[in-house]
Amino acid sequence: QVQLVESGGGWVQPGGSLRLSCAVSGFTFSNYAMNWYRQAPGKEREWVASISNTGGSTGYADSVKGRFTISRDNAKDTLYLQMNSLKPEDTAVYYCYRASYWGQGTQVTVSS
């Protein structure tokens, strides 16, 4: 069955960096565009970034543009999100998403 498993979250000080990973299984990863979403406490889940199936096209929410980079390794069936210059408002549970399927999420906390 389809599985999406995020990892790499944690606590970081403002200005720091983290790299999230999403390991997938149960489908042909290279056939699907992939996405990252996040949900902060008390807020709606929001889209963060997308990448095409080949990795040739990406898109970002305005709030993370220039700070976050989405990438993928189709040979390893893994999606990534490199997060730099983190801000307290980036604190959220981060989810990877493929059409109709969500991972369980990984917590990112940015505070001093």
N, C-alpha and C positions, 0 to 999 in steps of 0.2 A: 504494500500500500504506500501511498505518497507520505513521505515524512520530510519535515523541515526542522532542523535543530540548530538554534542559534547558540552562540557562545561568544565570550570576549568582553562581556559587560563588567562593570565594577564601579568603584569610586575613583574620581579624579578631581584634582583641583582646577579651578578656572584657568583657561589657557593651555591645559594639558591635551593629551591625545589618547585615543583608544581605537583599536581595530576590531570590529565585529565580524564574525564569520557565521555563515549559514550553510551547514552541510545537508545536502538533499539526497533522497533515495526514493525508489519506487516509480520513477518516470525518467524519460530522456531529457536530461537537464538542458542540453544544447538546443532543444526545440522550443524553449519557452523564454519569453521576457520575464524578468524578475523585479521585485520591488522591495524597498524598505519602508515601513511605517513606524510611527511611534505614538505612544499614548501617555500623556502626563497625568498626574493625579487630578481627578475632577474635570478632566477635559476629554473631548472627543478624540478618537484615533485619527491621526493625520498622516498623509503621504509625505515621505521624505525624499525618495529618489527612485528612479527606474533605470533599467538597463535592458537593451535588446538581447535577443537570444545569442547573437554573435559577439556582443560587447561593443559593437561599432557605434551605438547610439546611446546616449545617457540623458537624463533629465533630473533636475533638482528643484525642490521647493526654494522659494526666495530666501527663506529663513536660514538655509544651510549652504546656499550657493557660495562657492569660493572657499568653504571650510571643510566640506565633506566630499569624499570621492567614492563612488560606487564602482565595483569591478567584479569580475567573475573569472574563474578558472574552469573551463568546461571539461578539461581532462581530470580534474579532481572533484567535479560535481559540487563546487563550493562557490557561494556568493560572499562578497565582502563589502564592508562599509568602513572606510578610513575616516575617522573624525578628528579633526585638528581644531585648535583654537576654541576648545569647548567652553560653553557658557552655562551658568546655572539654569537658564531656560531650556537647555538641551536635556535636562533631567527627565527621564521617561523610561517606560518599557519599550524596547525596540523589537519589532517583529519583521521577519521576512515573509513575503507573500508571493505565491504563484496563483494564477487564476483558480479561485475557489478553495485554496488551501493556505492556512496560516501555520507558522511555527508557534512555539509556546512562549516565546519572548525572552529577552535578556535585559536585566535592569542596568541602566546607566544613571549614575548619580554624580552631578558636578557641584561641588561645594568646597568652601575653604574651612 
